[in-house]
Amino acid sequence: MCGAVPVSLAEVTYGTGSWDEQRGDQCAVVHVSAAASAAKVRIPWRRRDNDCAQKAIWVYDAASGNKVTNVVTVGVNREYGDLVVQPSTAPGDYNIYFLPYNPPNVNDASVVYYFPAENTASSSWVSSNRLSLPLAAGVWNALPSATVTTMLARTDFNRLDPMEVISTAAELQSLLAKYSDPYMLFPEDRTNPIRMADDLPLSWVKREPTSTFSGSVQPNEYYAFQVGVYAARQAITSLSLQFGSLTNGVGQVIPASAFNCYWPMPFRKHAKITFTNEDKDELGLLTYQITYAETEVPENAGYFHAQWRRAVTDRANPDYTIVDGLTGQGKYAGTFLAWTQLSEGWFGEGEIKFFMDGDTDFPTICGTGTEDYLCGSYGFPEVYNTAYAGNVLQQAGTAGPQKWSLYRWHIMDPICFDKDLRVTIQALGWWPNGKYQPLADDIASVAYWYQNEPHAAFPKLPALDKRWPR
């Protein structure tokens, strides 16, 4: 292959175009400046797929729309592809599609069939231009060069830049020579989802690792960002995240000890907040701050609601009711579960169910297990907390029953109801024979939701001794 030694790839621009889906989603636009029987081009595609040489490359004359068949693939790797083409129009542009595929079946969009590489060049053209492979270096060097002007994706969704454009081996070695750390951090904005686990994006290599990140956020906006961790010299066996203080551009600080979660509570006419002391002794000190803004509340804004419940499930019917009897129109916003196991073994196989708008026997939304609902996998092996789900207490049960504190916020989830809503979750474990075991567990919960008024009456809050933990 020509250029077997490390090469410096030309910088190219990226954009979007429009063409038949069968030609694939990626295209290199190449310009040929002068007429020639054959012209060479190096396409710096920087691909993440590992079987580049097995996939077809199609060349089309941009002016006529005709497919160019006299094409010789001199060499292909993940970093670039070397081609020789016969230009039919010169000067002129050529569209080179390097991932053509058969559009997937609508019933199974996960299966994509890429057309295989093929030799379409005529033997006479190959012979007259001395293009038989392996191509001699002198022949390659003597050919006139075409220029890659831009790399196009068929739609914005299909763009590979910036997060799926790989760095070359030479660029990676240069980065490793400059930084000796076993791990490198690459903070990334929310607009560029991290997609590659086996390659470093070119944008990261150019930007180089850093331990700082800055971004702009609007008041009351939920802001997300990412941190890529590259195992440069040592494998990652475990990873933990600790939040530190946040500092803005003028030095103002939100300390790490002051991170909080706030629920918007709109009101239109008045609001009342009460505190109740149910201890036998008078409260020595109560400090509080209530901050509000008098502003226009959108007509479709729902009122915030929260409801506490507790019950011991029955093995004959292990369904625990998180909330029921909701009527009106609204959106379910989240669940907190204080789960006390009264049986040994695993407890988290039960389905969460959202019965809405007339559902009776079968819910509109049915989960696949408690652990899945809380965004865990194969149990809850350790405590964790994220923006939308967490397990913040895992008491082993050495001093009393095993306890769990679990939450799931549905800020981004479309759990909306027009008429009514009931939410339940099952307490299920395993029998030794591998079948589901209904459990009698002590579960307390808080349901959070927004809805229009009026709302249905809440159940009476149990007395203090009925709410006391085990």
N, C-alpha and C positions, 0 to 999 in steps of 0.2 A: 504494500500500500504506500502511496506517496505520502510523505510527511509523517513517517512513523515516529520520528523524534518529537518531543513536546513542541507545540507551536503556540504562538500568540494569536488568539482569535480576534478578528475585527469586531469592534463595537457596532451594534446595529440598533435601530429603533424598532419599537413594537407598536402594533395597532390592530384594528379589526377590519374585516372585509365582508363580502357576501358572495356565496357560491353554493353549488349543489352539495348537499350533505354527504353524498357518496364519495366525494373527493377528500373527505376527512375534515378535521377542524384546524389544521395547521398548514401554513403556506409561506414559502420564502419567495419574495419578489426579486427577480434578478434582471439586471439591465445589461444588454449586449450593445456595445457602442459602434462596432464596425462589422461588416459582412465577413463571414469566414465559413469554411466547410465544417469546422469544429471549434468549440470554445470550452474552456475549462471554468469551473466555479467551485469554490469551497463554501459550503453552507454551515455557518457556526450555530447549529440548532440547539446545542446544549440540552440534550434529551435525557429524561430520567428512566426511560424504558431500557431494558437490558438486551433485547433481541432486535436491535435496529436493523441489522443486515438481513433479517428474515422478512422485512416488511417492504411493500411496494413503494416506489417513488414515481409519481406521474408529473410530466412536464407539459404545460400548455402555452401556446403562443397567445399572449394577452390581446394582441390586435385582431387576430382572426378567430380566436377561440378554438383552434384546432389542436389536437393532441400531437405532441412531438414524440415519435417512436424511436428515432435514432438517438439513443441515450446509453451511455456506458457508465456504470457505477464502478469507479476506480477503487474506492475504499469507503467504508462506513464505520464509524464508532459512535459512542454516545456524545462525544464532544462536537464532532463535525462530520460532514459527508463530502467526498470529492467526486464530482461528476464531470463528464464531457458530453455536451449536447450539440446537435446540429441546428443552428439558428436559421429559421426560415424567414424571419424579418429582422433587418438590421439597418440602422439602429432600432432597437425595440426591447420591450419588457417581456419576461416569461414568468409564469406562475408555477412554482415547483411545490407540489403537494406531497408531503413526506409521511403522512399517516392516513392514507385513504382506507376507508372501511365500509362494510356493508351495514347500512343503518339498522340499529337493533330492533328486534321485535317489540311491539308496544306492550306485549304481555310479559316480557322479560328484558327490560332495558339494561340489566346488569351484564348481559352477554354481548360483547362486541367482537365481530370477526374482521380482523385486519387483512386486507388483500396481501397475498405473498409476493415477495420480490420475483421479478421475471426479466428475461432478456428479450427485448423487442428490437434491438438494433439490427439493421441489415448487415450481412457479412461483407458486402461490397464496400459499404461506407466504413466499416471497421477496418477493413484491409487497406483501403486507399489512404486512411489517416493514421495507419499503424497503431491502432487502438486495442490490439489483442492484449489480454491480461496474462501475466502481470505486466503492467505498463512500465516501460523503461523511463527512468527519471528524465532523460534528455528529451523524450517525446513530450512528457508533461510540461516541462519547463518551456518548451518551444511554443506551446499552444497559447493563443490570445486569451486573456482573462475576462470573464464576466464579473459583475459586481452585485453583491447582495445589497439591495437598497432598504428593505424593511422586512420584518417578520410579522405575518398577519395571523390572527385567529378568526374563525368564522363568526363568532359572537363574543361579547364581553365575558360571558360565562366560561367560554373555552380558552380564554387567554392563559398562557403559561407564565407570563411575566407578572410580578417579579419572583414569585415563590416557587415556581417549578422550572426555573432556568438554572441548570446546575453550574457549579464552578468546575473548572478543569483540574486535572491532577496536578499540573504545574502550579496553578493558583493556590490550591490547597497546600501543597508543599511549601510554598512561599509563606503562607499564613502560619503554618506550624513552625517554620524556622524563626518567625518573628515573635511568637508567643509560646512560652514553655509550660503554660498551665495544663494540668491534666484535664480540666474542663473549661469550656468557653461559654459565656452567656451572650445571647443575642436577643435583646428585647425587641418586640415587634408590635406595631400598631394594630388595632382591631380591624382595619380595612384590608389587611393582608393575612388571611388565615394561613397558619403553618401547615403545610401539606406533605412535606418530604421527611422521611425518617432515616433515609440511607445516604442522602447527599446534602451538601451545604448549598443554599442558593447563592448565586453570583452576587446578589445585592448584599448578603451578609459578609461575604469575603471583602467586598469593596468598602463596606462600612466598618468592618473589623469589630471584634468583641468589645463589649462595654458592660459596666455594672450599673449604668444609669439609664433612665428613660424619662422622657417628658412628653406630655400631650395636653391638648386643650379640651375642656369640658364645660358645658353649659350648666347653670344652676338647675338642680333637681334631675340632672341627667345621669343615668347609670352608665358608667364608663368602664369598658373592658380593654385589657391589653394582654399580650402574650409574652412569655419568656421561653426562648428556645435554648436548650442545654445540649452542647455538643461534647460528646465523650472523645476528646482529642487523643488521649493517651491511656485512658483507664476506663474500664467498663463501668456503667452506672448500675449498681445493684439495688439501691433505694434512693428515694428523692423526697425531701421534705421542704415545705415552704413556710417561711416565717415572715409575717407582715411587719414592716417597720413604719416609721413616721412618714407622712407625706409633706413635702415642702413645695410651695409655689415659687414663681419667679421673683417675688419680692421678699422672700424669706419667711413668709407666714407658714406655720407648722400645724398640722393635725397629728397629735402624738398617736403612736400605735395603741396606747391604752385607751384611746377615746373613739375607736371605731364602733359605730352603732348602726342599727337598722331602723329605718323610720317608715311607717305606713302613712300615706296621705289620708287625712280625715276631713273631707270637704263638709262645710255646713253653709246653709243659706240664710237662716234667720237667727239661730242662737246655738250655743254649745254649752254643755255642762260636764265637768269632770269631778268625780268624787273619790276620796280615799276612805277605806274602812279598816279599822284596827280590830281584829278579832282575838288578839292576845288578852290574857287575863290582866296584864299590867298596862298602865297608861304608856303611850309612846313618848319617849323622852325628847325626841327631835324628829321633825319631818321637814325636809327641804324639797322644794320643787320649783320648776320654772315652766310656764306655759307660754309658748310663742305662737302667734297666729298672724295671718295677713287678711285684711278686709279687701277682698277683690271679687271680680266677677267669677262665679262658678259656672262652668259650661252646663247647658241645659241637660245634656245626656250623662253628666257625671253621677256615678252611684255613690251611695253612702257606705262608709266602712262599717263592717260588722265582725265581731269575734265571739265565739261561743265555746265554753269549757264543758267537757263531759268526762265521766269516768264510769267504768263498769268492769265486772269480771265476766269474761266470756264463758259460754256453756259448751261443753264437749258435744252436746247434742245439736247445738247451733252456734258454731264459733264465730259468727259475724258480729263485729263490733261496729256500732253506729257512731260515726264521727259527727255527722249533722244530718237532720232530716226535717221535713216540714217546711222547707224554704219555699216561698211562693213569690211570684213576681219575676222581674227580669234582672239578671246580674251576671257576675263573673266570679268564679271560685278562685281565690288567690293563694291559698296555702294551707298546710297541715303541720301541726306539731304533735308528736307522739311521745308520751312518757310511758314506756312499756316495761312492766315488771313481770318477769317470767316466773310462773309457779310450777313449771315442769323443767326437768333437765333436757339438754339437747338443743337443737336448732328450732327457732320459732318463726322464721321469716318466709314461709312459702305461701302465705295467704294472698289472695287477690284483692286489690283495691277496686271499688266499683263506683261509678258515677251514674246514678239513675236520674235522668233529666227529662223534662217535658213529656210526661206521660209514661215513661218506662215503668214496667211492672216486674216481670220475671227476669228480663235480660237488660243489662245496663247499656247505655250508649258507649261508655268507655269502661273497659275492663283491663286491669293490669295483669302482669304475668308473675307477680310475686312481690312480697314486701321489700326484699332486698333490691329488686329492680326499680320499684317505685322510689326508693331513697337513693337511687343512682349508685348502688353498690354492686358487687359481683361476687358470686360464690361466698356469700356471707358478708359480715362486717369485720374483717380481720384487725382493723385498727380504727381509731377515731379519725375523723376528717371533717373539714368544713369548707364549703364552697359558697358561691353566691346564691345558688338555688337549692342545694341539698347538703345534708350533713348528718354525721353521727358524733355528737359532742360529748357523750358520756357512755362509757362501756365498763360497768361495774361487774367484776367477774363473779360475784356471788359468794365470795369467801366469808363475808360478814353480812349474811342475809341473802335474799333472793337476787338473781342477776337482773340488772336494770339497764335500760337503754334510753337515751334522749335523742330523738330523730326528728328532722324537719325536711320539708320539701315546699319550696315557694314556686307558685305557678305564674310568675310574672309574665313569662314568655309563652305560656301554654293557653290555647283557645278553649278553656273549660267555661263555656258561656251557656246560660240557660235563659229561656224566654218565659217559662211558666212555673217550673218547680225544679227542686234539686234534692237528692238524698245521696249521701256519701257513706260507704261502709268499707271495712277492711276485715279480712279473715285472720284468725289466729290458727295457723297451721304449722305443724312440724312433720316429722317422719316417724313411722313405726319401724321396728327392726326389720320388717319384711319389705321395706322400701315403699310402702303406701303412705298416703297422707294421714297424719294424726291430728284430729281436732284437739285444740288446747283450751284449757281454762286458765287464762292469763289475766292479770290486773292491768288494764289499759286506761290511761287518761289522755285527753287530747284537747287541742284548741284548733278550731276551724276558723279560717279567715276568708272573708268574701266581701264583695261590693254588690249592692243592688239598689233598685229604686224603692221608694216607700209606697204603701206601708209594708212592713215585714211581719212575718208570723211571730206569735208570742214565743219567747224563749222558755225552756224548761226551768223550773225553780232550781236555783243553785243549792246544792246539798250543804248540810251543816259542816262545820269545820272538821269534826271527827270523821266524817265521811270522805273528806278530801285529803286527810292526812296520809302521807306515804307510808308504805310498809317498812 
